């Protein structure tokens, strides 16, 4: 099987994008896993673009473990830019499992996407039992063997937990991430973010992504961290989220809807042979 695809990234958070609008490419779970494997092509998520009569297109997101994800903020921004170039228009609407997401291309390769409202109820995240989602009181251990209790749970299209710590460098996300991702309290697993507040408008984060592992950047994690910061009275309505590869700007409007702004890469056309 030979077919064409695209490769794009947002702050290093990279995607293989397959356009199914004219010619449908059906892939098995094993084939999705193979494409996402860094020893083959490699990406944080594989994205299918499908036709949608009520939007510019619809999107499906798959993690490197082959599981489907309800949302991918950076991936949505990348596809919005791709379709903007194709249709020569600045406002793009894309359907996802999390609803219709509106994007705007503000300037060359800067894209903002409205992710929508965060879900905070225990059964919406979901958790396995009723708990205070603002503080799950989950224990993580830093590299000095000190205990930290906390964790704010939020769903922004997929489940997230955000730990606010004093010094982000003291926490090994590659050890903590997989432990918390598969914690019994999260029946559908979760994305894990370790976050440090630098000031009311800047949060530095490290992210372990559900089904993907350590990632250079994650759009929904940025949204979750910003919203959790506001919820805990640590940040303002507009906050920059800093990854090792750069920043995403997150704003929360008067309706509590979350907007994410940041750069996207050039569009690279690739050929895949399976």
DOBA-148194 format. One line per 10 residues: number of its first residue (from 0); for each residue z, x, y of N, C-alpha, C. Coordinates in nm, 4 decimals, padded with zeros to 6 digits. Example, Ala and Ser with C-alpha at 12.3 -4.5 7.8 and 13.67 -1.06 7.14 Angstrom:
BEGIN
0> 00.7800/01.3190/-00.5690/00.7800/01.2300/-00.4500/00.7800/01.3200/-00.3300; 00.7080/01.2850/-00.2250/00.7140/01.3670/-00.1060/00.7870/01.2900/00.0030
//
This chain:
BEGIN
0> 00.0000/00.0843/-00.1191/00.0000/00.0000/00.0000/00.0000/00.0883/00.1248; -00.1014/00.0697/00.2095/-00.1103/00.1411/00.3368/-00.1072/00.0388/00.4501; -00.0305/00.0659/00.5535/-00.0304/-00.0244/00.6681/00.0145/00.0497/00.7937; -00.0172/-00.0121/00.9064/00.0153/00.0452/01.0375/00.1512/-00.0073/01.0841; 00.2239/00.0756/01.1563/00.3516/00.0338/01.2148/00.3714/00.1090/01.3464; 00.4802/00.0793/01.4138/00.5143/00.1476/01.5382/00.6524/00.2115/01.5236; 00.6732/00.3182/01.5980/00.8051/00.3823/01.6025/00.8490/00.3854/01.7487; 00.9711/00.3371/01.7738/01.0272/00.3377/01.9094/01.1768/00.3636/01.9003; 01.2365/00.3980/02.0130/01.3822/00.4105/02.0162/01.4360/00.3763/02.1545; 01.5629/00.3405/02.1575/01.6382/00.3227/02.2805/01.7579/00.4157/02.2764
10> 01.7564/00.5207/02.3570/01.8614/00.6228/02.3581/01.8816/00.6871/02.2203; 01.7727/00.7034/02.1467/01.7818/00.7673/02.0160/01.8095/00.6705/01.9022; 01.8437/00.5469/01.9348/01.8624/00.4403/01.8350/01.7215/00.3958/01.7952; 01.6741/00.4411/01.6771/01.5306/00.4321/01.6486/01.4934/00.3241/01.5477; 01.3669/00.2796/01.5605/01.3182/00.1651/01.4848/01.1771/00.1880/01.4330; 01.1520/00.1372/01.3123/01.0162/00.1194/01.2630/00.9845/-00.0288/01.2821; 00.8737/-00.0564/01.3498/00.8374/-00.1935/01.3867/00.7073/-00.2307/01.3167; 00.7117/-00.3385/01.2393/00.5942/-00.3861/01.1654/00.5506/-00.5203/01.2240; 00.4262/-00.5271/01.2699/00.3732/-00.6472/01.3338/00.3065/-00.7360/01.2291; 00.3713/-00.8506/01.2002/00.3197/-00.9441/01.0997/00.2443/-01.0614/01.1610
20> 00.2089/-01.0526/01.2887/00.1478/-01.1687/01.3532/00.0034/-01.1920/01.3099; -00.0692/-01.0872/01.2764/-00.2081/-01.1039/01.2329/-00.2238/-01.0815/01.0831; -00.1580/-00.9791/01.0339/-00.1636/-00.9479/00.8914/-00.0219/-00.9298/00.8404; 00.0149/-01.0099/00.7397/00.1520/-01.0078/00.6905/00.1716/-00.8949/00.5900; 00.2749/-00.8158/00.6130/00.3157/-00.7103/00.5210/00.4484/-00.7512/00.4580; 00.4451/-00.7859/00.3296/00.5676/-00.8223/00.2582/00.6272/-00.6980/00.1944; 00.7555/-00.6749/00.2209/00.8224/-00.5589/00.1639/00.9435/-00.6024/00.0824; 00.9657/-00.5346/-00.0284/01.0857/-00.5586/-00.1071/01.2036/-00.4888/-00.0405; 01.3229/-00.5227/-00.0851/01.4429/-00.4558/-00.0331/01.4343/-00.3053/-00.0582; 01.3869/-00.2673/-00.1765/01.3756/-00.1244/-00.2106/01.2769/-00.0535/-00.1182
30> 01.1688/-00.1211/-00.0794/01.0701/-00.0611/00.0108/01.1264/-00.0470/00.1524; 01.2057/-00.1451/00.1953/01.2711/-00.1362/00.3266/01.3671/-00.0171/00.3285; 01.4461/-00.0028/00.2221/01.5392/00.1098/00.2113/01.4644/00.2423/00.2168; 01.3495/00.2485/00.1486/01.2710/00.3722/00.1454/01.2193/00.4086/00.2842; 01.1664/00.3112/00.3575/01.1126/00.3368/00.4918/01.2233/00.3846/00.5856; 01.3423/00.3266/00.5731/01.4542/00.3635/00.6604/01.5140/00.4997/00.6251; 01.4866/00.5482/00.5057/01.5432/00.6755/00.4586/01.4895/00.7915/00.5438; 01.5795/00.8739/00.5950/01.5403/00.9873/00.6795/01.4582/01.0913/00.6034; 01.4628/01.0883/00.4723/01.3807/01.1806/00.3927/01.2373/01.1297/00.3761; 01.2123/01.0051/00.4186/01.0767/00.9494/00.4134/01.0254/00.9345/00.5573
40> 01.0503/00.8222/00.6216/01.0164/00.8062/00.7640/01.1451/00.8066/00.8454; 01.2336/00.7151/00.8152/01.3654/00.7152/00.8754/01.3784/00.6330/01.0024; 01.4807/00.5483/01.0062/01.5106/00.4699/01.1257/01.6481/00.4052/01.1088; 01.7026/00.3596/01.2212/01.8294/00.2872/01.2171/01.8091/00.1428/01.1735; 01.6964/00.0843/01.2113/01.6605/-00.0513/01.1672/01.5097/-00.0625/01.1514; 01.4701/-00.1481/01.0575/01.3302/-00.1860/01.0439/01.3163/-00.3261/01.1033; 01.2135/-00.3447/01.1871/01.1946/-00.4719/01.2573/01.0591/-00.5317/01.2201; 01.0609/-00.6607/01.1839/00.9367/-00.7356/01.1651/00.9135/-00.8240/01.2874; 00.7903/-00.8205/01.3397/00.7492/-00.9142/01.4454/00.6692/-01.0258/01.3789; 00.7105/-01.1515/01.4008/00.6395/-01.2670/01.3453/00.5975/-01.3595/01.4584
50> 00.5031/-01.4483/01.4290/00.4584/-01.5458/01.5288/00.5665/-01.6519/01.5489; 00.5692/-01.7082/01.6699/00.6643/-01.8138/01.7023/00.6027/-01.8989/01.8117; 00.5834/-02.0272/01.7838/00.5162/-02.1153/01.8802/00.6021/-02.1439/02.0023; 00.7344/-02.1205/01.9908/00.8241/-02.1525/02.1018/00.8687/-02.0289/02.1798; 00.8114/-01.9131/02.1447/00.8484/-01.7878/02.2122/00.7298/-01.6924/02.2059; 00.7447/-01.5744/02.2663/00.6371/-01.4749/02.2598/00.6215/-01.4199/02.1184; 00.7312/-01.4177/02.0438/00.7300/-01.3746/01.9037/00.8700/-01.3975/01.8475; 00.8848/-01.3812/01.7168/01.0188/-01.3829/01.6573/01.0423/-01.2500/01.5872; 01.1689/-01.2126/01.5759/01.2048/-01.0828/01.5195/01.3005/-01.0991/01.4026; 01.2833/-01.0118/01.3030/01.3806/-00.9985/01.1939/01.4201/-00.8516/01.1848
60> 01.5497/-00.8275/01.1683/01.6036/-00.6917/01.1671/01.6638/-00.6601/01.0305; 01.6329/-00.5402/00.9796/01.6882/-00.4978/00.8509/01.7512/-00.3601/00.8648; 01.8716/-00.3469/00.8088/01.9452/-00.2213/00.8107/01.8963/-00.1273/00.7002; 01.9313/00.0013/00.7083/01.8880/00.0975/00.6055/01.9363/00.0670/00.4636; 02.0396/-00.0187/00.4509/02.0823/-00.0581/00.3166/02.0017/-00.1762/00.2636; 01.9043/-00.2229/00.3432/01.8182/-00.3335/00.3019/01.8684/-00.4699/00.3428; 01.9906/-00.4770/00.3974/02.0467/-00.6045/00.4392/01.9946/-00.6474/00.5752; 01.9853/-00.7789/00.5951/01.9350/-00.8320/00.7219/02.0469/-00.8418/00.8244; 02.0132/-00.8110/00.9498/02.1078/-00.8178/01.0604/02.0678/-00.9304/01.1543; 02.1672/-00.9971/01.2114/02.1370/-01.1091/01.2998/02.0881/-01.0682/01.4369
70> 02.1237/-00.9476/01.4794/02.0883/-00.9050/01.6151/02.0734/-00.7544/01.6213; 01.9922/-00.7111/01.7160/01.9771/-00.5680/01.7448/01.9314/-00.5575/01.8897; 02.0252/-00.5198/01.9764/01.9960/-00.5196/02.1194/01.8890/-00.4206/02.1600; 01.9029/-00.2943/02.1178/01.8028/-00.1933/02.1537/01.6679/-00.2234/02.0900; 01.6699/-00.2744/01.9680/01.5448/-00.3109/01.9010/01.4731/-00.4232/01.9745; 01.5491/-00.5197/02.0219/01.4910/-00.6298/02.0993/01.4290/-00.5773/02.2282; 01.4989/-00.4851/02.2948/01.4448/-00.4288/02.4184/01.3160/-00.3518/02.3916; 01.3122/-00.2777/02.2793/01.1913/-00.2013/02.2456/01.0729/-00.2931/02.2199; 01.0932/-00.3978/02.1401/00.9830/-00.4899/02.1099/00.9406/-00.5669/02.2346; 01.0361/-00.6007/02.3203/01.0013/-00.6684/02.4462/00.9065/-00.5824/02.5282
80> 00.9320/-00.4518/02.5330/00.8447/-00.3609/02.6063/00.7071/-00.3526/02.5402; 00.7047/-00.3473/02.4078/00.5780/-00.3405/02.3348/00.4927/-00.4639/02.3633; 00.5547/-00.5824/02.3560/00.4807/-00.7069/02.3780/00.4458/-00.7250/02.5254; 00.5296/-00.6729/02.6146/00.4978/-00.6753/02.7571/00.3693/-00.5972/02.7854; 00.3571/-00.4817/02.7221/00.2339/-00.4021/02.7382/00.1134/-00.4767/02.6850; 00.1321/-00.5448/02.5734/00.0225/-00.6176/02.5070/-00.0228/-00.7381/02.5896; 00.0735/-00.8135/02.6435/00.0428/-00.9393/02.7123/00.0373/-00.9235/02.8643; 00.0711/-00.8031/02.9116/00.0688/-00.7740/03.0550/00.1529/-00.8739/03.1344; 00.2765/-00.8939/03.0876/00.3707/-00.9764/03.1625/00.5102/-00.9169/03.1510; 00.5925/-00.9418/03.2522/00.7227/-00.8727/03.2621/00.8362/-00.9486/03.1982
90> 00.8201/-01.0787/03.1763/00.9259/-01.1593/03.1159/00.8855/-01.1977/02.9734; 00.9691/-01.1610/02.8774/00.9390/-01.1811/02.7357/01.0547/-01.2564/02.6709; 01.0215/-01.3573/02.5880/01.1221/-01.4309/02.5113/01.0980/-01.4068/02.3629; 01.2021/-01.3626/02.2936/01.1911/-01.3310/02.1507/01.2954/-01.4103/02.0728; 01.2519/-01.4750/01.9656/01.3432/-01.5508/01.8803/01.4064/-01.4583/01.7771; 01.5375/-01.4731/01.7563/01.6107/-01.3978/01.6551/01.7042/-01.4932/01.5828; 01.7710/-01.4451/01.4790/01.8712/-01.5266/01.4104/01.9853/-01.5647/01.5039; 02.0015/-01.4873/01.6122/02.1080/-01.5140/01.7094/02.0620/-01.6038/01.8234; 01.9381/-01.6541/01.8146/01.8849/-01.7390/01.9198/01.7717/-01.6716/01.9948; 01.7251/-01.7366/02.0997/01.6164/-01.6824/02.1810/01.6723/-01.5864/02.2857
100> 01.6185/-01.4654/02.2877/01.6662/-01.3627/02.3802/01.5604/-01.3370/02.4876; 01.6042/-01.3434/02.6136/01.5145/-01.3222/02.7268/01.5234/-01.1769/02.7727; 01.4077/-01.1151/02.7900/01.4023/-00.9769/02.8380/01.3133/-00.9686/02.9608; 01.3428/-00.8679/03.0431/01.2602/-00.8411/03.1617/01.2370/-00.6913/03.1713; 01.1111/-00.6537/03.1916/01.0773/-00.5124/03.2132/01.0905/-00.4876/03.3632; 01.1936/-00.4114/03.4023/01.2282/-00.3942/03.5439/01.1415/-00.2891/03.6118; 01.1185/-00.1800/03.5420/01.0320/-00.0738/03.5919/00.9814/-00.0024/03.4679; 00.9118/00.1071/03.4849/00.8517/00.1730/03.3697/00.9560/00.2091/03.2642; 00.9462/00.1420/03.1515/01.0293/00.1673/03.0331/01.1796/00.1441/03.0545; 01.2150/00.0650/03.1579/01.3526/00.0169/03.1733/01.3515/-00.1327/03.1442
110> 01.4292/-00.1738/03.0450/01.4250/-00.3132/02.9983/01.5654/-00.3708/02.9984; 01.5785/-00.4937/03.0502/01.7051/-00.5651/03.0415/01.6880/-00.6858/02.9501; 01.7873/-00.7098/02.8668/01.7845/-00.8225/02.7735/01.9146/-00.9005/02.7856; 01.9014/-01.0337/02.7922/02.0202/-01.1185/02.7915/02.0579/-01.1472/02.6466; 02.1720/-01.0945/02.6055/02.2169/-01.1086/02.4671/02.2843/-01.2431/02.4433; 02.3409/-01.3024/02.5490/02.4074/-01.4320/02.5359/02.5588/-01.4183/02.5369; 02.6259/-01.5248/02.4992/02.7716/-01.5281/02.5034/02.8322/-01.4697/02.3761; 02.9418/-01.3995/02.3943/03.0150/-01.3451/02.2799/03.0924/-01.4574/02.2103; 03.1079/-01.4437/02.0798/03.1913/-01.5369/02.0026/03.3228/-01.4675/01.9713; 03.4330/-01.5386/01.9934/03.5649/-01.4774/01.9818/03.6549/-01.5451/01.8788
120> 03.6150/-01.6616/01.8297/03.6975/-01.7301/01.7309/03.6925/-01.6579/01.5963; 03.8035/-01.6576/01.5241/03.8140/-01.5818/01.3994/03.7071/-01.6206/01.2974; 03.6725/-01.7519/01.2917/03.5752/-01.7978/01.1922/03.4307/-01.7779/01.2366; 03.4109/-01.7420/01.3648/03.2754/-01.7161/01.4148/03.2366/-01.5699/01.3960; 03.3351/-01.4818/01.3783/03.3044/-01.3382/01.3751/03.2319/-01.2957/01.2470; 03.2615/-01.3321/01.1257/03.3797/-01.4050/01.0807/03.4864/-01.3104/01.0261; 03.6115/-01.3597/01.0271/03.7223/-01.2937/00.9594/03.7576/-01.3734/00.8339; 03.8287/-01.3102/00.7435/03.8636/-01.3775/00.6181/03.9825/-01.4720/00.6331; 04.0546/-01.4594/00.7458/04.1667/-01.5501/00.7719/04.1884/-01.5592/00.9224; 04.2652/-01.6586/00.9652/04.2909/-01.6800/01.1068/04.3785/-01.5676/01.1613
130> 04.3313/-01.5012/01.2652/04.4043/-01.3909/01.3275/04.3782/-01.3912/01.4774; 04.4577/-01.3177/01.5505/04.4357/-01.2965/01.6931/04.3231/-01.1945/01.7090; 04.2049/-01.2417/01.7458/04.0880/-01.1526/01.7488/04.0941/-01.0514/01.8624; 04.1783/-01.0775/01.9613/04.1926/-00.9818/02.0720/04.2631/-00.8546/02.0248; 04.3508/-00.8682/01.9263/04.4189/-00.7522/01.8680/04.4454/-00.7785/01.7195; 04.3611/-00.7211/01.6349/04.3752/-00.7408/01.4906/04.4886/-00.6583/01.4316; 04.5410/-00.5649/01.5103/04.6530/-00.4823/01.4649/04.6177/-00.4032/01.3387; 04.4935/-00.3538/01.3347/04.4473/-00.2709/01.2227/04.4805/-00.1244/01.2526; 04.5209/-00.0532/01.1508/04.5639/00.0854/01.1678/04.4479/00.1827/01.1476; 04.4315/00.2755/01.2392/04.3419/00.3900/01.2196/04.4231/00.5172/01.2480
140> 04.3814/00.6266/01.1895/04.4539/00.7527/01.2003/04.3656/00.8555/01.2708; 04.4209/00.9270/01.3685/04.3416/01.0285/01.4373/04.3485/01.1623/01.3633; 04.2783/01.2613/01.4158/04.2681/01.3908/01.3464/04.3989/01.4686/01.3497; 04.4937/01.4244/01.4335/04.6262/01.4866/01.4378/04.7271/01.4100/01.3532; 04.6735/01.3135/01.2726/04.7541/01.2310/01.1828/04.8453/01.1329/01.2572; 04.8069/01.0994/01.3813/04.8798/00.9982/01.4570/04.8203/00.8605/01.4293; 04.9061/00.7614/01.4229/04.8634/00.6246/01.3920/04.8301/00.5485/01.5199; 04.7205/00.4720/01.5135/04.6817/00.3865/01.6254/04.6609/00.2465/01.5704; 04.7242/00.1474/01.6334/04.7090/00.0077/01.5914/04.6318/-00.0687/01.6976; 04.5362/-00.1502/01.6547/04.4613/-00.2303/01.7511/04.3343/-00.2863/01.6900
150> 04.2330/-00.3008/01.7758/04.1041/-00.3532/01.7315/04.0773/-00.4924/01.7849; 03.9787/-00.5049/01.8753/03.9332/-00.6348/01.9255/03.8065/-00.6732/01.8516; 03.8071/-00.7925/01.7928/03.6919/-00.8396/01.7151/03.6063/-00.9338/01.7988; 03.4751/-00.9111/01.7949/03.3794/-00.9887/01.8746/03.2501/-01.0025/01.7946; 03.1843/-01.1179/01.8060/03.0509/-01.1341/01.7491/02.9517/-01.1483/01.8635; 02.8552/-01.0556/01.8695/02.7463/-01.0627/01.9680/02.6131/-01.0637/01.8928; 02.6036/-01.1583/01.7981/02.4876/-01.1648/01.7094/02.5182/-01.1036/01.5748; 02.6148/-01.0129/01.5709/02.6686/-00.9557/01.4482/02.8146/-00.9178/01.4740; 02.8948/-00.9003/01.3693/03.0385/-00.8766/01.3886/03.0713/-00.7340/01.4304; 03.1609/-00.7214/01.5273/03.2039/-00.5909/01.5793/03.3548/-00.5851/01.5889
160> 03.4081/-00.4628/01.5763/03.5461/-00.4350/01.6118/03.5466/-00.3146/01.7047; 03.6258/-00.3237/01.8119/03.6325/-00.2175/01.9129/03.7773/-00.1694/01.9230; 03.7961/-00.0395/01.9021/03.9272/00.0228/01.9194/03.9274/00.1019/02.0499; 04.0188/00.0688/02.1414/04.0333/00.1461/02.2643/04.1402/00.2530/02.2428; 04.1013/00.3788/02.2616/04.1919/00.4919/02.2360/04.1999/00.5800/02.3614; 04.3005/00.6654/02.3654/04.3191/00.7521/02.4822/04.2187/00.8662/02.4855; 04.1851/00.9203/02.3659/04.0944/01.0351/02.3602/04.0000/01.0174/02.2420; 03.8751/00.9878/02.2713/03.7775/00.9543/02.1687/03.7535/01.0696/02.0704; 03.7666/01.1931/02.1206/03.7402/01.3105/02.0369/03.8435/01.3270/01.9253; 03.9577/01.2586/01.9379/04.0634/01.2701/01.8371/04.0391/01.1819/01.7142
170> 03.9304/01.1027/01.7170/03.9056/01.0087/01.6077/03.7715/01.0383/01.5410; 03.7758/01.0565/01.4098/03.6562/01.0885/01.3323/03.5872/00.9589/01.2895; 03.4831/00.9189/01.3639/03.4132/00.7931/01.3372/03.3470/00.7933/01.1992; 03.3077/00.9111/01.1502/03.2425/00.9168/01.0188/03.3409/00.8908/00.9046; 03.4687/00.9076/00.9292/03.5713/00.8754/00.8299/03.6230/00.7323/00.8497; 03.6527/00.6988/00.9762/03.7091/00.5675/01.0071/03.6046/00.4569/00.9900; 03.4802/00.4842/01.0318/03.3746/00.3826/01.0300/03.3572/00.3119/00.8974; 03.3277/00.3857/00.7885/03.3052/00.3182/00.6605/03.4287/00.2471/00.6061; 03.5482/00.2971/00.6393/03.6714/00.2314/00.5935/03.6884/00.0947/00.6601; 03.6669/00.0903/00.7911/03.6856/-00.0353/00.8647/03.5676/-00.1302/00.8424
180> 03.4458/-00.0752/00.8318/03.3274/-00.1595/00.8054/03.3507/-00.2480/00.6845; 03.4127/-00.1935/00.5823/03.4323/-00.2646/00.4554/03.5748/-00.3185/00.4391; 03.6493/-00.3262/00.5497/03.7866/-00.3782/00.5447/03.7854/-00.5227/00.4952; 03.8875/-00.5587/00.4189/03.8924/-00.6917/00.3568/03.8932/-00.8048/00.4587; 03.9339/-00.7766/00.5807/03.9384/-00.8818/00.6826/03.7989/-00.9244/00.7281; 03.6962/-00.8393/00.7002/03.5589/-00.8700/00.7418/03.4723/-00.9032/00.6197; 03.4582/-01.0304/00.5849/03.3817/-01.0678/00.4646/03.2329/-01.0321/00.4725; 03.1787/-01.0202/00.5947/03.0382/-00.9814/00.6115/03.0267/-00.8394/00.6673; 03.1338/-00.7625/00.6507/03.1429/-00.6267/00.7048/03.1365/-00.6303/00.8579; 03.1372/-00.5146/00.9224/03.1353/-00.5130/01.0688/03.0874/-00.3787/01.1215
190> 03.0473/-00.3796/01.2482/03.0177/-00.2584/01.3232/03.1487/-00.2077/01.3834; 03.1668/-00.0763/01.3848/03.2934/-00.0181/01.4277/03.2704/00.0732/01.5489; 03.3440/00.0471/01.6566/03.3319/00.1282/01.7777/03.4676/00.1866/01.8166; 03.4696/00.3180/01.8374/03.5845/00.3851/01.8980/03.5493/00.4060/02.0447; 03.6350/00.3573/02.1356/03.6010/00.3558/02.2781/03.7120/00.4156/02.3630; 03.6697/00.4875/02.4667/03.7640/00.5447/02.5634/03.7263/00.4979/02.7026; 03.8234/00.4395/02.7732/03.8008/00.3949/02.9107/03.8140/00.5142/03.0058; 03.7068/00.5437/03.0796/03.7135/00.6495/03.1804/03.7497/00.5929/03.3164; 03.6946/00.4769/03.3477/03.7348/00.4023/03.4671/03.6880/00.2582/03.4482; 03.7065/00.1749/03.5487/03.6760/00.0316/03.5383/03.5280/00.0037/03.5134
200> 03.4435/00.1043/03.5334/03.2987/00.0839/03.5178/03.2343/00.1819/03.4212; 03.3159/00.2481/03.3373/03.2599/00.3439/03.2419/03.3448/00.3523/03.1152; 03.2785/00.3278/03.0020/03.3407/00.3407/02.8706/03.2562/00.4375/02.7883; 03.3210/00.5344/02.7253/03.2519/00.6241/02.6331/03.2782/00.5767/02.4906; 03.1740/00.5754/02.4069/03.1890/00.5192/02.2727/03.1252/00.6067/02.1644; 03.1800/00.5946/02.0440/03.1164/00.6403/01.9206/03.1063/00.5196/01.8287; 02.9912/00.5041/01.7618/02.9656/00.3813/01.6863/02.9258/00.4113/01.5422; 02.9878/00.3348/01.4522/02.9477/00.3305/01.3119/02.8867/00.1926/01.2902; 02.7576/00.1898/01.2541/02.6863/00.0632/01.2471/02.6847/00.0081/01.1051; 02.7150/-00.1194/01.0941/02.7159/-00.1877/00.9649/02.5815/-00.1717/00.8939
210> 02.5851/-00.1180/00.7728/02.4634/-00.1037/00.6933/02.3744/00.0111/00.7349; 02.4136/00.0841/00.8414/02.3301/00.1939/00.8917/02.4063/00.3252/00.9024; 02.5371/00.3156/00.9267/02.6179/00.4369/00.9401/02.6249/00.4864/01.0831; 02.6472/00.6162/01.0973/02.6591/00.6780/01.2294/02.5280/00.6618/01.3059; 02.5358/00.6144/01.4286/02.4154/00.5920/01.5073/02.4300/00.6543/01.6456; 02.3177/00.7007/01.7004/02.3206/00.7651/01.8318/02.3515/00.6650/01.9423; 02.3084/00.5409/01.9229/02.3345/00.4354/02.0204/02.3210/00.3014/01.9505; 02.3882/00.2009/02.0023/02.3811/00.0663/01.9451/02.3992/-00.0333/02.0579; 02.2963/-00.1146/02.0799/02.2981/-00.2081/02.1918/02.4053/-00.3148/02.1799; 02.4182/-00.3765/02.0617/02.5196/-00.4811/02.0479/02.6604/-00.4225/02.0537
220> 02.6779/-00.2986/02.0059/02.8090/-00.2328/02.0169/02.8440/-00.2084/02.1629; 02.7443/-00.1728/02.2442/02.7665/-00.1562/02.3881/02.8117/-00.2877/02.4502; 02.7456/-00.3970/02.4114/02.7834/-00.5293/02.4623/02.9248/-00.5660/02.4185; 02.9568/-00.5380/02.2918/03.0896/-00.5694/02.2389/03.1974/-00.4889/02.3099; 03.1712/-00.3597/02.3340/03.2686/-00.2732/02.4010/03.2926/-00.3201/02.5446; 03.1849/-00.3547/02.6147/03.1980/-00.4009/02.7530/03.2752/-00.5317/02.7600; 03.2443/-00.6235/02.6692/03.3113/-00.7530/02.6703/03.4584/-00.7389/02.6308; 03.4843/-00.6532/02.5309/03.6225/-00.6284/02.4893/03.7023/-00.5635/02.6017; 03.6363/-00.4747/02.6777/03.7013/-00.4116/02.7924/03.7423/-00.5135/02.8965; 03.6519/-00.6055/02.9265/03.6821/-00.7112/03.0244/03.7910/-00.8038/02.9707
230> 03.7819/-00.8380/02.8436/03.8786/-00.9273/02.7799/04.0200/-00.8702/02.7861; 04.0300/-00.7377/02.7741/04.1594/-00.6699/02.7775/04.1981/-00.6197/02.9170; 04.1236/-00.6675/03.0186/04.1493/-00.6317/03.1593/04.1436/-00.4806/03.1838; 04.0522/-00.4140/03.1121/04.0366/-00.2693/03.1256/03.9153/-00.2321/03.2109; 03.8192/-00.3247/03.2208/03.6946/-00.2963/03.2932/03.6536/-00.4158/03.3777; 03.5496/-00.3927/03.4596/03.4956/-00.4982/03.5466/03.3811/-00.5709/03.4753; 03.3157/-00.6615/03.5500/03.2036/-00.7374/03.4934/03.0799/-00.6505/03.4674; 03.0703/-00.5391/03.5401/02.9585/-00.4465/03.5191/03.0149/-00.3134/03.4714; 02.9659/-00.2675/03.3562/03.0204/-00.1465/03.2946/02.9085/-00.0644/03.2320; 02.9124/00.0652/03.2534/02.8230/00.1557/03.1815/02.8885/00.1955/03.0505
240> 02.8089/00.1935/02.9439/02.8558/00.2369/02.8124/02.7846/00.3676/02.7804; 02.8632/00.4729/02.7623/02.8056/00.6064/02.7443/02.8056/00.6481/02.5978; 02.6856/00.6780/02.5480/02.6661/00.7365/02.4154/02.6359/00.8857/02.4339; 02.6269/00.9588/02.3260/02.5952/01.1018/02.3366/02.4560/01.1237/02.3938; 02.3683/01.0219/02.3824/02.2288/01.0352/02.4250/02.1989/00.9711/02.5602; 02.2996/00.9093/02.6212/02.2761/00.8441/02.7494/02.3579/00.7174/02.7650; 02.3238/00.6384/02.8669/02.4038/00.5200/02.8999/02.3225/00.3911/02.8938; 02.3910/00.2838/02.8551/02.3407/00.1485/02.8709/02.4293/00.0794/02.9744; 02.3679/00.0003/03.0612/02.4437/-00.0743/03.1615/02.4605/-00.2182/03.1144; 02.5848/-00.2620/03.1051/02.6162/-00.3964/03.0581/02.6773/-00.4760/03.1716
250> 02.6279/-00.5975/03.1922/02.6874/-00.6853/03.2926/02.7159/-00.8213/03.2301; 02.8241/-00.8831/03.2757/02.8645/-01.0150/03.2273/02.8556/-01.1099/03.3450; 02.7693/-01.2114/03.3344/02.7445/-01.2987/03.4496/02.8510/-01.4087/03.4608; 02.8304/-01.4973/03.5597/02.9310/-01.6012/03.5875/02.9458/-01.7011/03.4735; 02.8455/-01.7073/03.3850/02.8529/-01.7957/03.2674/02.9034/-01.7233/03.1434; 02.9512/-01.5994/03.1622/03.0007/-01.5155/03.0521/02.8908/-01.4725/02.9560; 02.7657/-01.4769/03.0024/02.6542/-01.4284/02.9222/02.6373/-01.2778/02.9467; 02.6070/-01.2048/02.8391/02.6017/-01.0588/02.8451/02.4576/-01.0113/02.8632; 02.4372/-00.9197/02.9588/02.3056/-00.8618/02.9853/02.3124/-00.7111/02.9615; 02.2093/-00.6581/02.8952/02.2067/-00.5157/02.8623/02.0818/-00.4514/02.9219
260> 02.1000/-00.3414/02.9950/01.9873/-00.2727/03.0599/01.9864/-00.1259/03.0207; 01.8658/-00.0741/02.9918/01.8536/00.0668/02.9582/01.7095/00.1056/02.9309; 01.6876/00.2342/02.9043/01.5509/00.2841/02.8810/01.5043/00.2596/02.7385; 01.3727/00.2551/02.7228/01.3109/00.2570/02.5895/01.2093/00.3708/02.5866; 01.1739/00.4126/02.4670/01.0828/00.5261/02.4501/00.9368/00.4841/02.4639; 00.8497/00.5826/02.4539/00.7079/00.5548/02.4366/00.6869/00.4859/02.3027; 00.5711/00.4223/02.2871/00.5363/00.3539/02.1625/00.4491/00.4480/02.0791; 00.4959/00.4822/01.9608/00.4211/00.5708/01.8713/00.3641/00.4889/01.7548; 00.2330/00.4972/01.7361/00.1726/00.4288/01.6213/00.1758/00.5201/01.4997; 00.2231/00.4665/01.3869/00.2320/00.5456/01.2647/00.1628/00.4728/01.1495
270> 00.1332/00.5462/01.0446/00.0787/00.4869/00.9221/00.1794/00.5074/00.8100; 00.2032/00.4025/00.7339/00.2980/00.4078/00.6232/00.2223/00.3893/00.4917; 00.2484/00.4754/00.3961/00.1874/00.4659/00.2647/00.2983/00.4552/00.1605; 00.3041/00.3414/00.0932/00.4068/00.3185/-00.0088/00.3443/00.3158/-00.1481
//
